[in-house]
């Protein structure tokens, strides 16, 4: 999407073999992979260094324009350390501004994930936008009832967050970016 043309994407790779970066289309210059494990555990090192390096490339003219940085944290990350770093680091806070937090929620498995993973609950609770994925797989009355229960639970966890349906095309850059919340 043209709205993401000048974006850098930081991908937190978790696992023995890095795959996530292969699913992002675009120039290699805008993709940074952190492969040291859980982003929340390595936040003080890798993320700060990566964000500083992006600024250095911009300041030295090696990157022409940088309109935004998207940080992908995986469903395993506690969002608090990531947010704390971006909002409290003395240098980063002078150069970056947090626009918003987007959390993806699987329509089929979301309730189980919220029941078993505290990080998922934290991610949903701090999100400015909740994007529901796989809603196109909700095809039975029982599945529809579970989906309604999931959306109700998300509204209870985070009444202020917009809930967008990815399968319905609602998760457009216009609805995800430049939220002006921060």
C-alpha positions, 0 to 999 in steps of 0.5 A: 500500500502506498501509505507504507512506502516509506515505512521500516518494518522490524520483525521479531523472529521467534523460532529456529528458522526465520520465516516471518520476513519472507511474508513481507513484500518490499525492499530489503532495506526497510526490513529488519529482523530481530532473531535473538528470541522474544522481543520483550526479553531483548528490548533493551538491546536489539530494539533500541539499537535497531531504532537508533540505526534506522535514525543513523541511516536517515541522518546520514542520507543512506535512507531518503525518507522514513515516515514510520516504523512498524514493530511486529512483536509476535503473539508471545510478547508482553507489550509493556516493555516494548511500549516502555522503551519507545515511550521512555528511552531518552533518545528515542522519545526525542525522535520517534512518536508512538502512533498506536498499538495494533493487536491481531486476534484469531477469530477461530482460536482467539478465545482459547488464546485469551484463556491460556496466554496472559500476553494475549490478554495484555496485548488486547488490553493495550491495543488502540486497534484490534484486528480480527483475522480468520472471521471468514472461517466462522461458518456454523451457528456454534462458531458464530456464537463463539465469535460473538462471545470473543468480540464481547470479551474484547470489548470488556478487555478494551472498550476504547479499541476499534475492532476491525474485521480483516476478512471484511477489508476493514484493516486498511492502512487508513484505519490502522495508521496515524491514529493521532492517539499519542 
